[in-house]
Amino acid sequence: MARGVRKPIEEKIREKREIIAALKLRVQKENEELEELLREERERNLEILSTFLSEANLSPEEATEILRDKLQKKEQEAVA
């Protein structure tokens, strides 16, 4: 039973390399899109935080100190 014409090994290798190159390019583009989305998320979170601090009339330093105190108390409670 004839299978048809078989591709030479060199052609198969070339095709696989082309596929891999295309996939690498796609992964690179997907990573770039992911980085852009993460940057947008960070900006949105910073905007939300900035609005909250402004509404609470707190400076970033004051908010940091409040959070440090809160975390320190939590850690002490966990140890106790």
C-alpha positions in Angstrom: 0.0 0.0 0.0 1.6 3.3 -1.1 1.8 6.1 1.4 2.5 8.9 -1.0 5.7 10.9 -1.3 7.7 11.2 1.9 9.3 14.4 2.8 13.1 14.4 3.1 14.3 14.8 6.7 15.9 18.2 5.9 12.5 19.5 4.9 10.9 18.2 8.1 13.7 19.8 10.1 13.2 23.2 8.3 9.4 23.1 8.9 9.9 22.4 12.6 12.4 25.2 12.9 9.9 27.6 11.2 7.1 26.4 13.6 9.4 26.9 16.6 10.4 30.4 15.4 6.8 31.4 14.9 5.9 30.1 18.4 8.8 32.0 20.0 7.5 35.2 18.3 4.0 34.5 19.6 5.3 33.9 23.1 7.3 37.1 23.0 4.2 39.1 21.9 2.1 37.5 24.5 4.7 38.3 27.2 4.7 41.9 26.0 0.9 42.1 26.2 1.0 40.6 29.7 3.6 43.2 30.8 1.4 45.9 29.5 -1.7 44.5 31.4 0.4 44.2 34.6 1.5 47.8 34.2 -2.1 49.0 33.7 -3.1 47.1 36.8 -0.3 48.7 38.9 -1.3 52.1 37.7 -5.0 51.5 38.5 -4.0 50.2 42.0 -1.8 53.2 42.6 -4.6 55.5 41.5 -7.1 53.8 43.9 -4.6 54.0 46.7 -3.8 57.6 45.9 -7.5 58.5 45.9 -8.0 56.8 49.2 -5.0 58.5 50.9 -6.2 61.9 49.6 -9.8 61.3 50.9 -8.4 60.1 54.3 -6.0 63.2 54.3 -3.0 60.9 54.9 0.4 61.2 53.4 2.1 58.1 52.0 4.5 58.2 55.0 1.6 58.3 57.5 -0.2 55.4 55.8 3.1 53.4 55.7 3.6 53.9 59.4 0.0 52.9 60.2 0.4 49.7 58.1 3.7 48.9 59.7 2.1 49.2 63.2 -0.8 47.1 62.1 1.4 44.4 60.7 3.6 44.4 63.8 0.6 43.9 66.0 -0.6 41.1 63.9 2.8 39.4 64.1 2.8 39.8 67.8 -0.7 38.3 68.1 0.4 35.3 65.9 3.4 34.6 68.2 1.3 34.9 71.4 
